[in-house]
Amino acid sequence: MIKILLLTDYSQESERRFLNGFVKYADTQGGCIFYPMSHLISQTRDNSIEIIKLAKKFKVDAIIGLWHNINVEEARKLNIPIFLRTYKRVYDEFPMLTGHYKEFGAYAARFFIEQKFSNYAFIGMKDIIWSMSRYEGYSEQIVSSLKAFTYRYDVEDFKDEISEITDWLRALPKPVALLACNDFMARQVTEICQMEGIRIPDDISLLGVDNDEFMCNISSPTLSSIKLNFEKHGYEIAEALFQMVNQKKTWPARIAVEAIGVVERMSTKRRVISDPYIRDIVEFISRNYTQEIDISKLTSFIPLSRRAIEMKFKKEMYPHTITSYIMKLRLDHFCHLLEATDLPISIAADRSGFIDSSNFSTIFRKYKGITPSEYRKQLK
């Protein structure tokens, strides 16, 4: 049975999801034994001697996780696979636990561009590799698509910079689409905005990364976030590591975690909608799309003809009509349920607002090109 020295931060949901995927593969190979080590120790200076001592003491077959101050020469003498996640430097000597960081930023930009924002901003962490790359992908996509400027603030020490961050948030042109480098940073932004009376999502439409469900759901308003496939990442890393240990294979090309969609919550629910009547309709749909919506009743409280409302709606929400916008929200919700739960397809469809489940598979195929069952298989 493979023995692994684990250097990780168990308080982070992303780390736990990564380990869930890792364990799923390990169980197919008879399991493994973890020797956990506090991430606080693994991040301290001059910690290489302590980590190497533990690796020798437990005679581990591999090391995985956060080792920021690795002594490369001494670590290589262990002659075992070492999978690293670091924040400020890439080590060519070891396989890295990494991600498609620039693509995450570009993904966020495309999400906001579809909502027709004129102003874009990014808040990140200074000198952190993945944060800088997410900014690059975000700003490059915005320049490519709109030739627009991205406002940027990089935090070095949050508790010492609250005043400066507050001033920056106040000065941003409103409304603005703001990407935070991760959910933790996004949550800090929501707290400042609450104190300062900056409205989310009306003034700032806020998107995080990682989809840490606990962090997202305790924020006010709840945080929209890019969901990353940490479980798949963990599974593939485990597969590579077991091959390296058992078959003496060299490490593979870097295996990177992928984005699998935006989980939209209240922090991005409002589009930049100039017409107050259409804004009211969109707000009503956003609250009630999982219920049956009668469009004639939906337009009854607006002092315009149904035709005029439909034309205004399509202008503000292009390319969506009222019907297609309701369909989009329901399909997004359904896809999220397939990703996040093991609910049967018929129940997930019903909870997403598809009352008539008999022809739901046909509807889903029309919009997604595959059946719900095929979509769920792809996720797995």
GIJOSUL-V380712 format. One line per field, one symbol per residue. phi: phi as a letter, one per 40 degrees, with the letter a starting at -180 (. if undefined). burial: 1 if it has 24 or more other ideal C-beta (glycine too) atoms within 12 Angstrom, else 0. Layout:
# GIJOSUL-V380712
phi: ???
burial: ???
This chain:
# GIJOSUL-V380712
phi: .cbbcbbabccccccccdcdcccdcdccbggabcbcbdccccbccfcdccccccccccfccabbhcbcbccdccccccfbcbcbbbbbabbccbcbcbaccccccccccccccccgcbbbaabbbcgcdccccccdcccccccccbfbcbcabbccadccbdcccdcccccccbcbcbcccaccccccccccccccgccbcccbcbbbbhfccccccccbccccaccbccccdcccccccccccccbfccccddcbcbcbicccbccbccccbccccccccccccccbccbcbccccdcccbcacdccccccccccbdcccdcccccdccccccccccccbbdddccccccchcccccbcdccccdcbgacdcccccccc
burial: 01111111100011101110111111000001011110101110001101110110010111111111110000100101111111100010011111111111111111111111101111111001111111111111110000010111111001000000110110010111111111111111111110000101111111111111101100101111111111111111111111011000001001111111111111111111100011111101110011001000011001000000110110011001110011111111111111100000100110111100000100110001000100110010
